[in-house]
């Protein structure tokens, strides 16, 4: 049987070990939090710079409710026409690429590793 002072020593050691682990983990969390704050402040500085650049170059569109219906209709139809033109150009490029791939004659091609 262990004497009462033995139990006192065991529990004191366990409590000191627990406190050491808690302090160690707490210190690691504080360091990570401080690093996170540094990154956050660096990010806010970069965002401020980008907001300044965007504010200089950005022209805000007028709300469609405040504009005339003819203007809104013309703007949207121009946007739809531009998107349709881009879609058509992409489709034509795909068709051209497909024709090039299907009509290529491999026997006339020279491979890069073959000498002339």
C-alpha positions in Angstrom: 0.0 0.0 0.0 1.2 3.5 -0.9 1.5 6.0 1.9 -0.6 9.2 1.8 2.4 11.3 0.8 3.0 9.0 -2.2 -0.4 9.7 -3.5 0.2 13.4 -2.9 3.4 13.2 -5.0 1.7 11.2 -7.8 -1.3 13.6 -8.1 1.0 16.7 -7.9 3.1 15.3 -10.7 0.0 14.5 -12.8 -1.4 18.0 -12.2 1.9 19.6 -13.1 2.0 17.5 -16.3 -1.5 18.5 -17.2 -0.7 22.2 -16.6 2.4 21.9 -18.8 0.4 20.3 -21.6 -2.3 23.0 -21.3 0.2 25.8 -21.4 2.1 24.2 -24.4 -1.2 23.8 -26.4 -2.3 27.3 -25.4 0.9 28.8 -26.5 0.7 27.0 -29.9 -2.9 28.3 -30.4 -1.8 31.8 -29.5 1.1 31.7 -32.0 -1.2 30.4 -34.7 -3.8 33.1 -33.9 -1.1 35.8 -34.1 0.1 34.4 -37.4 -3.5 34.4 -38.7 -3.9 38.0 -37.7 -0.7 38.9 -39.5 -2.0 37.2 -42.7 -5.4 38.9 -42.2 -3.8 42.3 -42.0 -1.6 41.6 -45.1 -4.7 40.5 -46.9 -6.7 43.6 -46.0 -3.8 45.8 -47.2 -3.9 44.0 -50.6 -7.7 44.3 -50.8 -7.4 48.0 -50.1 -4.9 48.4 -52.9 -7.2 46.4 -55.3 -10.2 48.3 -54.2 -8.4 51.6 -55.0 -7.4 50.3 -58.4 -11.0 49.1 -59.1 -12.5 52.4 -57.9 -10.4 54.3 -60.4 -11.2 52.2 -63.4 -14.8 51.1 -62.6 -17.8 52.8 -64.0 -20.9 51.7 -62.2 -23.8 50.7 -64.4 -27.0 52.6 -63.9 -29.8 50.5 -62.4 -32.2 49.2 -65.1 -35.2 50.4 -63.2 -34.0 54.0 -63.6 -33.3 53.7 -67.3 -35.7 53.9 -70.2 -37.0 50.5 -71.5 -35.6 51.1 -75.0 -32.1 51.5 -73.5 -32.4 48.4 -71.4 -33.7 46.4 -74.4 -31.0 47.6 -76.7 -28.3 46.9 -74.1 -29.6 43.4 -73.4 -30.1 42.6 -77.1 -26.5 43.8 -77.8 -25.2 41.6 -75.0 -27.2 38.6 -76.3 -26.0 39.2 -79.9 -22.4 39.4 -78.7 -22.7 36.1 -76.7 -24.3 34.4 -79.8 -21.5 35.6 -82.0 -18.9 34.3 -79.6 -20.8 31.0 -79.4 -20.9 30.7 -83.2 -17.2 31.5 -83.5 -16.4 28.8 -80.9 -18.6 26.3 -82.8 -17.0 27.2 -86.1 -13.5 26.7 -84.6 -14.5 23.3 -83.2 -15.9 22.3 -86.6 -12.7 23.5 -88.4 -10.6 21.6 -85.9 -12.7 18.4 -86.4 -12.4 18.7 -90.2 -8.6 19.1 -89.9 -8.3 16.1 -87.6 -10.5 13.8 -89.8 -8.9 14.8 -93.1 -5.3 14.7 -92.1 -3.1 12.2 -93.9 -0.8 10.6 -91.5 1.4 8.8 -94.1 2.6 12.2 -95.4 3.5 13.6 -92.0 7.0 13.5 -90.5 7.4 12.5 -86.9 9.5 14.8 -84.8 11.9 12.0 -83.8 12.6 10.8 -87.4 15.6 12.5 -89.2 15.1 14.0 -92.6 
